[in-house]
Amino acid sequence: MKEDIIKIAIAGVGNIASGLLQGITYMKTYEDQKKKLLHPKLSSFEVKNIEIVAAFDVDKEKVGQDLTEAIFTPINSTPKFVELDKTGVTVVKGPLKDGLSGHLLKVITVSENKEEDVTQILKDTRAEILICALPTGAEEAVKTYAQASLDAEVAFVNCTPTLIASDPFWGKKFKKSNVCVIGDDLQSLAGGTVLHKGFLDVLKEQGVKIKDTYQLDVAGGLETLNTLDDDRKQYKREVKERTIQQSFGNDINLASGTSDYLEFLGNRRIGHFWILGEGFMGMPIKIDIRLETLDGPNAAGTLVDVIRATKVAINRAGSGPISSICAYGFKAPPVTTSRHTAHEWFNEYIEGIRTE
Ligand SMILES: NC(=O)c1ccc[n+]([C@@H]2O[C@H](COP(=O)([O-])OP(=O)(O)OC[C@H]3O[C@@H](n4cnc5c(N)ncnc54)[C@H](O)[C@@H]3O)[C@@H](O)[C@H]2O)c1
């Protein structure tokens, strides 16, 4: 295996997969763009060193297709940023379990192909990391891929809000098997959660007493359709709200999450931020802002750092949850800290100053 290549597999060929594959190709095609990254080179790895070697999905339109074609299936709404050659990686059918909810089953037909053995494919392709990008709330399916990752001794990166890295049961299992686990619930590069926390942190540092705040999104991607199911919507909201509450406690009125699905928005996510606080002498302070982003590239921007850092962890024979990588790139990490400290930990880990 060429030393500088990071071989990854992905479960769920949706908008994150599209952002990731396009992002890798984009960085290969437009070399000068790398200087705009937070980490043009992370340890010795560039984004172009990431290679997708296996992909799993259950959608009839994606299974059996080359990954390049599968990411542009119309149900994925991430726009085309770059021309792609065929990858030679065919999307295979993984275990369905509870992957598709009521709303997703109305728009996705499950492939009738044979369900493949995930562990065997991970071993055969010599994948080093499995990225789990299944829909929110697919608990059983996420755990099935996590177990396959363990069995194949392949690091597991969990983009979904199902708790794996932060669940002590799974954390110990990975640790005992000497396999890294990173998660949970990927934090987009410039997404609603990180910005909401950022605004609130600055106000708190300046002595403003926060009273009420919400950060509510409307979006048009498949994942938002999925979270129209009440239990799945609640699942995502709880993770987002917990992230804020960990810094601000329960004495603020808080709501955070996706409030509606608007198909015509495609991959766009429109976030509304509202903050009401009290400054000196009770002076009212109001923030009312709107943010517009694209989900696929926003997620991939964080993921390319997480993947390279996970490879560093593998090279150092890391095992179990790696706190610094989890805190840097995820909304529900095993150890929570401020954004500023998370960035410090991450850079210290890459430099070898921190051990986890
Ligand atoms: N900016 C972001 O997009 C972002 C940010 C943070 C977290 N996340 C999380 O990442 C996950 C993926 O997001 P996405 O936007 O790529 O989702 P998506 O809905 O676009 O794609 C999900 C894919 O998983 C497939 N799938 C469903 N069940 C499966 C199974 N059992 N096995 C294999 N594939 C299966 C679907 O067919 C679909 O292709 C979600 O859990 C989401 O909450 C996304």
The ligand as a Gaussian input file, in Angstrom:
#p B3LYP/6-31G(d) Opt

LIG

0 1
 N      -23.983000      18.916000       6.652000
 C      -24.432000      17.661000       6.682000
 O      -24.859000      17.153000       5.678000
 C      -24.366000      16.904000       7.987000
 C      -23.811000      17.521000       9.095000
 C      -23.749000      16.817000      10.276000
 C      -24.221000      15.518000      10.364000
 N      -24.781000      14.930000       9.284000
 C      -25.287000      13.540000       9.429000
 O      -24.677000      12.689000       8.451000
 C      -25.588000      11.671000       8.055000
 C      -25.651000      11.590000       6.542000
 O      -26.061000      12.839000       5.988000
 P      -26.341000      12.985000       4.423000
 O      -26.793000      14.373000       4.219000
 O      -25.249000      12.425000       3.607000
 O      -27.631000      12.006000       4.281000
 P      -28.417000      11.602000       2.967000
 O      -29.840000      11.399000       3.387000
 O      -28.115000      12.496000       1.837000
 O      -27.790000      10.134000       2.619000
 C      -28.005000       9.006000       3.392000
 C      -27.737000       7.781000       2.502000
 O      -27.797000       6.604000       3.298000
 C      -28.415000       5.581000       2.523000
 N      -28.844000       4.507000       3.417000
 C      -29.969000       4.404000       4.167000
 N      -29.939000       3.242000       4.875000
 C      -28.798000       2.612000       4.571000
 C      -28.200000       1.384000       4.989000
 N      -28.802000       0.610000       5.882000
 N      -26.994000       1.046000       4.476000
 C      -26.366000       1.856000       3.563000
 N      -26.888000       3.034000       3.141000
 C      -28.089000       3.402000       3.641000
 C      -29.508000       6.333000       1.788000
 O      -30.001000       5.584000       0.695000
 C      -28.757000       7.598000       1.378000
 O      -28.079000       7.405000       0.159000
 C      -26.909000      11.990000       8.756000
 O      -27.056000      11.164000       9.872000
 C      -26.764000      13.445000       9.183000
 O      -27.478000      13.732000      10.363000
 C      -24.862000      15.589000       8.098000

